[in-house]
Amino acid sequence: MRILAFLIRFLLSSVLTLSLAVLAPADDRALVDFDFSGYLQGRIICHMYTPEHVSGLLSTSLEPNQAGGEKETAATIKRMKFKLTTPLFNSAWTLIASGGVKAKNAYLEDTYIRYSPQNNITWQAGICRVPFGLEPQTSSGKLDTLERALMYEYGNFGWIGRLGMGIMAERSVGLRMDVCWPQIFASITPGISAAIMSGNGKNTKSDLPAQGFMRLTASSTLQEEELQHTMAIGVSGTYGQNHFSTSRWDYLPIGSQGNLFTDPDSMLSMDEWNEYEMVITLGADGLLRINELTITAEYASREFSGYRSTGYYVTGILELKKHLLVDLYLVGRWEEAKQGYADGAHLPDQPYQAATLGITWQLTKTWKVQINYLAIYLELIPHAFPGSDILLGQVQVDF
């Protein structure tokens, strides 16, 4: 029923898109141009160590047999995403409507009107990506690894809920502006992104407006016959107020059974729920490419309601096409994150780490295969909880 409801909403948005395009003045549109694209991901999950169903108190909203994760290898359709793009009125205006289906849930995302009065200036209004960091602005179909960073939206491999700290959401409702200037000197290209959005991150209740975003970037690219060099840096920040609305995690197998069971001294009190609190999020990121080697790194910190959560990751990508004559990449990542308060899934101020090793094979322009081995650590201790070592395989086809 959720998928049916979503498809109905997407159909209505498509009808709205067509209607607006048809209503555009004839002098401003010669022929309406529609672009439909998307991708489908199929995944195999193999637990290297047999996860056991853990015991303990569960939320009354869950059935007992919902506790725990997958015990055996499972093949699933991970997600399907699609996007419809069409011009409006004239070439400066564009309407984008996109959404997807993940597991049994359907959703809308990146649905906005884009206005580009000049080649280097873009405005977006609607549901769009937040101008913060590197990974929140990257589509799931273009990630270097199969799961997002631990400090963001980290997949949970069959367990109830997610393990991610939720320092920053991928997208929000609001108004965004992006400006990119021409090269100034030494091939350096500066840019700035700003937005006013309804909110971001875990345990925040959306308000309009709530958060001001700012992201400053600078990049430099050098293309020579024997040297391909790219360097980019960025700093991001948000400032504003949100209502603190804790949606307590029901159960997770990492020594935490909810706010009422996790470190009582750090437990969120009833008085704090629904309080209007200041949110400050800061981040820094960088990218360095020298020929076949690319290194990306990112750090983020969020202070909300007096609690501070932090995280970072470093990713290395080695392109093997020059040596093997196929689009093959080796990928490695190390990351760490900690939540500043007891959220029912993470022990407060407890560092969680994850190591990822993988290989990506771009068979064609439309087919891609990725294999990742993922190990999750608790204070550098491996196998700290069931299901912490996973082998993932994924096939993606773009259309």
C-alpha positions in Angstrom: 0.0 0.0 0.0 2.9 2.4 0.7 4.4 1.8 -2.7 1.0 2.2 -4.3 0.5 5.5 -2.5 3.9 6.7 -3.5 3.3 5.8 -7.1 0.1 7.8 -7.0 1.9 10.8 -5.6 4.7 10.5 -8.2 2.0 10.3 -10.9 0.3 13.4 -9.6 3.7 15.3 -9.5 4.3 14.1 -13.1 0.9 15.4 -14.2 1.7 18.7 -12.5 5.1 18.8 -14.3 3.4 18.2 -17.7 0.7 20.7 -16.9 3.2 23.5 -16.0 5.2 22.7 -19.1 2.1 22.8 -21.4 1.0 26.1 -19.8 4.4 27.7 -20.7 4.1 30.5 -23.2 4.5 29.1 -26.8 7.1 31.8 -27.6 9.4 30.6 -24.8 9.3 26.9 -25.6 9.7 25.3 -29.0 9.3 21.8 -27.9 9.0 20.5 -24.3 12.0 18.3 -23.5 11.4 15.6 -20.9 14.2 13.5 -19.4 13.5 10.4 -17.4 16.4 8.6 -15.6 17.1 6.5 -12.6 18.8 3.3 -11.4 18.0 0.0 -9.7 20.2 -1.7 -7.1 20.2 -5.4 -6.2 22.2 -6.5 -3.2 23.5 -9.7 -1.5 24.3 -9.5 2.2 26.4 -12.2 3.8 27.2 -12.2 7.6 30.7 -13.5 8.1 29.9 -14.3 11.8 26.5 -15.8 12.6 24.4 -13.1 14.3 22.5 -14.3 17.3 19.1 -13.0 18.3 19.8 -10.9 21.3 17.7 -10.9 24.4 16.5 -7.9 26.4 13.6 -5.5 26.9 11.9 -4.4 23.7 9.6 -1.5 23.0 6.0 -2.5 23.3 5.4 -1.2 19.8 7.4 -4.2 18.4 6.7 -7.8 18.3 9.3 -10.0 20.0 10.3 -11.8 16.8 11.2 -8.4 15.2 14.4 -8.3 17.4 17.7 -9.1 15.8 18.9 -9.1 12.3 19.4 -11.4 9.3 20.9 -14.8 10.3 21.6 -16.0 6.8 22.7 -14.7 3.5 20.0 -12.6 1.9 19.5 -11.3 -1.6 17.3 -8.1 -1.9 16.4 -5.3 -4.1 18.1 -2.5 -2.2 16.5 0.5 -3.8 15.1 1.9 -7.0 15.3 5.6 -7.8 14.0 7.6 -10.7 13.9 11.3 -11.8 11.8 13.3 -14.2 13.2 16.6 -15.5 11.5 19.1 -17.7 12.0 22.8 -18.6 9.4 25.4 -17.5 8.5 28.7 -19.3 12.0 29.0 -20.7 15.5 27.5 -20.5 16.2 29.2 -17.2 13.5 27.3 -15.3 13.5 23.6 -14.7 11.2 21.3 -12.7 12.7 18.2 -11.1 10.6 15.4 -9.5 12.3 12.3 -8.1 11.7 9.5 -5.7 12.4 5.9 -5.0 11.5 2.6 -3.4 13.7 1.2 -0.7 12.9 -2.2 0.9 9.1 -1.9 1.4 9.0 1.9 1.7 8.4 4.4 -1.0 9.4 8.1 -0.8 9.8 11.4 -2.6 13.1 13.2 -2.7 14.8 16.0 -4.7 11.6 17.5 -5.9 12.1 21.2 -6.6 12.0 24.0 -9.1 15.4 25.2 -10.3 16.1 28.6 -11.7 19.4 29.4 -13.5 19.5 33.1 -14.6 23.2 32.7 -15.5 25.5 29.8 -16.1 27.2 30.2 -12.7 24.2 30.9 -10.5 21.5 28.3 -9.6 18.5 28.6 -7.3 16.5 25.7 -6.0 13.2 25.7 -4.1 11.6 22.6 -2.7 13.0 19.3 -1.4 16.7 19.5 -2.2 20.1 18.4 -0.9 21.6 20.3 1.9 24.7 22.4 1.1 26.9 20.7 3.6 30.0 18.4 3.3 30.7 15.9 0.5 28.6 12.8 1.2 25.3 14.5 1.9 25.4 15.9 -1.6 26.3 12.6 -3.2 23.6 10.3 -4.7 23.4 6.8 -3.3 24.2 5.6 -6.9 27.5 7.4 -6.9 28.9 6.5 -3.5 32.5 5.2 -3.3 31.3 2.6 -0.7 28.1 0.7 -0.5 27.0 2.4 2.8 27.2 6.0 3.9 29.5 7.2 6.6 28.9 6.3 10.2 28.4 9.9 11.2 25.6 10.3 8.6 23.0 7.8 7.5 24.7 4.4 8.1 22.8 1.3 6.9 21.8 -1.2 9.6 21.9 -4.5 7.6 18.6 -5.9 8.8 18.6 -4.6 12.4 15.7 -2.4 13.5 16.5 1.2 12.7 19.9 2.5 11.7 23.3 2.8 13.3 24.0 6.2 11.9 24.6 9.2 14.2 22.5 11.5 11.9 24.7 14.5 12.3 23.3 15.8 9.0 20.4 14.8 6.8 20.9 14.4 3.1 18.1 16.7 2.1 15.5 19.1 3.5 12.8 21.5 2.5 13.8 25.1 1.7 15.5 27.5 -0.6 19.1 27.0 -1.9 21.5 29.1 -3.9 24.8 28.0 -5.6 27.3 30.3 -7.2 30.5 29.2 -8.9 33.0 31.9 -10.1 35.4 31.5 -13.0 39.0 30.6 -12.3 40.8 33.4 -10.5 44.5 32.4 -10.4 46.5 29.1 -10.3 43.5 27.4 -11.8 41.5 27.9 -8.6 37.8 28.0 -8.9 35.9 29.3 -5.8 32.2 28.6 -5.0 29.6 29.3 -2.4 26.3 27.6 -1.5 23.8 29.0 0.9 20.3 27.9 2.0 17.5 28.3 4.4 16.0 25.0 5.3 13.5 23.5 7.7 16.0 21.5 9.7 18.6 18.8 9.6 19.9 15.8 11.6 18.6 13.3 14.0 16.1 14.3 16.7 15.2 17.6 15.1 11.6 18.6 14.3 11.3 20.5 11.1 10.3 24.2 11.3 10.1 26.9 8.7 12.6 28.5 8.6 14.9 26.8 11.1 18.5 26.4 9.7 20.8 28.7 7.8 23.4 26.9 5.7 26.7 28.1 4.3 29.3 26.2 2.3 32.5 27.6 0.8 34.6 25.7 -1.7 37.7 26.1 -3.7 39.0 23.6 -6.3 42.0 23.4 -8.7 42.5 21.0 -11.6 45.6 20.4 -13.7 45.4 18.1 -16.8 48.7 17.2 -18.4 49.7 14.2 -20.4 51.5 12.5 -17.5 49.8 14.3 -14.6 46.2 14.6 -13.7 45.9 16.6 -10.5 42.8 17.7 -8.7 42.5 19.4 -5.3 39.4 20.6 -3.6 38.6 21.8 -0.1 35.3 22.9 1.5 34.1 24.3 4.8 30.4 24.1 5.9 28.3 25.4 8.7 24.7 25.7 9.8 23.1 27.8 12.5 19.5 28.1 13.7 16.9 26.7 16.0 14.9 23.5 16.1 12.5 21.7 18.4 14.3 18.8 20.0 12.0 15.8 19.2 13.6 12.5 20.3 12.3 9.5 18.4 13.8 6.9 20.7 15.4 3.9 19.0 13.4 0.8 19.9 16.2 -1.7 20.1 19.7 -2.4 18.7 22.2 -5.1 19.6 25.0 -3.0 20.8 24.5 -2.8 24.5 21.8 -0.2 24.3 18.1 -0.7 24.8 16.7 2.8 24.6 17.1 6.1 26.4 15.6 4.6 29.6 18.3 1.9 29.7 21.4 3.6 28.3 23.6 5.5 30.8 20.9 7.1 33.1 23.2 10.1 33.7 23.1 10.9 30.0 19.5 10.0 29.5 17.3 12.6 27.8 14.8 13.9 30.3 11.1 14.4 29.5 11.6 18.2 30.1 14.1 18.3 27.2 11.7 16.8 24.6 10.1 19.4 22.3 12.4 22.2 23.7 13.4 24.9 21.2 17.1 24.6 21.0 20.0 26.1 19.1 21.7 23.8 16.5 25.2 24.5 15.3 26.9 22.2 12.8 30.4 22.6 11.4 32.2 20.6 8.8 35.4 20.5 6.7 36.2 18.2 3.7 38.9 17.7 1.1 39.7 15.8 -2.0 43.1 15.1 -3.6 43.6 13.3 -6.8 47.0 12.5 -8.3 46.7 10.4 -11.4 45.0 7.1 -10.4 44.9 7.7 -6.7 42.1 9.7 -5.1 41.8 10.5 -1.4 38.8 12.1 0.3 38.3 13.1 3.9 35.5 14.7 5.9 34.9 15.9 9.4 31.6 17.1 11.0 30.5 18.2 14.4 27.0 19.0 15.7 26.0 20.7 18.9 22.3 20.4 19.8 20.6 21.0 23.1 24.0 21.0 24.8 25.1 17.7 23.3 28.0 17.4 20.9 28.3 14.6 18.3 31.3 14.3 16.0 32.6 12.1 13.2 35.2 11.7 10.4 36.2 9.4 7.6 39.1 9.0 5.2 38.6 7.2 1.9 41.1 6.0 -0.7 40.3 5.0 -4.3 42.9 3.5 -6.7 42.0 3.3 -10.4 43.4 0.2 -12.1 42.2 0.9 -15.7 45.6 2.0 -16.9 47.1 -1.4 -15.9 44.2 -3.8 -16.4 42.4 -2.1 -19.3 39.1 -2.4 -17.5 37.2 0.2 -15.3 38.3 -1.4 -12.0 38.7 0.5 -8.7 40.0 -0.5 -5.2 38.3 1.3 -2.3 39.3 1.5 1.3 37.8 3.6 4.1 38.4 4.2 7.8 35.9 6.1 9.9 34.9 7.0 13.5 31.9 8.7 15.0 30.3 9.2 18.4 26.9 10.5 19.6 26.9 13.1 22.3 23.8 11.8 24.0 21.9 8.6 24.8 19.7 8.1 21.7 18.8 4.5 22.3 21.2 3.2 19.7 24.6 4.5 20.8 26.3 4.7 24.1 26.9 8.5 24.7 30.4 9.7 23.8 31.3 6.1 22.9 33.5 6.0 19.7 32.3 3.6 17.0 34.7 2.8 14.2 34.2 1.0 10.8 36.7 -0.3 8.2 35.7 -0.9 4.6 37.6 -2.7 1.9 36.1 -3.0 -1.5 36.3 -3.3 -5.3 34.2 -1.5 -7.9 33.8 -2.7 -11.5 32.2 -0.4 -14.0 31.3 -2.9 -16.7 29.5 -0.4 -19.0 28.1 3.1 -18.7 24.9 1.6 -17.3 26.1 -1.5 -15.3 28.2 -1.4 -12.2 29.3 -4.1 -9.7 30.5 -3.3 -6.1 31.8 -5.7 -3.4 32.6 -4.4 0.1 33.8 -6.1 3.2 32.8 -4.1 6.3 33.9 -4.5 9.9 32.4 -2.4 12.7 34.4 -1.8 15.9 33.5 -0.5 19.3 36.4 1.3 20.8 38.7 -0.5 18.4 37.3 -3.9 19.6 36.2 -6.1 16.7 33.1 -8.4 16.8 31.7 -6.2 19.6 28.1 -7.2 18.7 26.4 -9.7 16.4 26.5 -9.0 12.7 29.4 -6.5 12.9 31.3 -8.2 10.0 29.5 -8.2 6.7 30.3 -9.0 3.1 28.2 -7.0 0.6 27.7 -7.4 -3.1 25.7 -5.0 -5.2 24.8 -4.7 -8.9 23.5 -1.4 -10.2 21.9 -0.6 -13.5 21.3 2.9 -14.7 18.5 3.8 -17.1 
